[in-house]
Amino acid sequence: MSAAIAWDGVEAGRLVGTRGGRSRGHLRLVPTPAPARVAPSRPVRPEATGFRLTRLGRLSITLFVAVALCASLALAYAAGSGAAVGSGSGERVVVVQSGQTLSGLAQTYLPERGIVNAISAIQVANGLSSDRLLAGQRLVIPAR
């Protein structure tokens, strides 16, 4: 309900509720009409999960999955091809244990070569620029 000025009706050319022909406004409570219900532009699905992906969102998720798949395939291929080359050419792959040195590995796996030549061969085969090794590092020992 709202307060609005309501005028008394007109009766035979004379305003009802007025004195001397002058109109007086009275405040009355006038009911306001109920707001009109607007139909939604789209039907609302009750099973909706609460979020929607835009076209850009779907595209970015698809690209992310495709890149991740390509990267995992490339890593699998690289891991598979590295093992095949090492085993097919007579080379051996050794995992460095704590405390092992390059000279110790050279003496163990390449005793017929001199120490200097064996160390150089292991460094060249693995792309090492120093004689530093880390525990867990994989080294390719070249064929004898």
Secondary structure by P-SEA (a helix, b strand, c coil): cbbbbbbccccccccccccccbbbbbbbbccccccccccccbbbbcccccccccaaaaaaaaaaaaaaaaaaaaaaaaaaaaaaaaaaacbbbbbbcccccaaaaaaaccccccaaaaaaaaaaaaccccccccccbbbbbccc
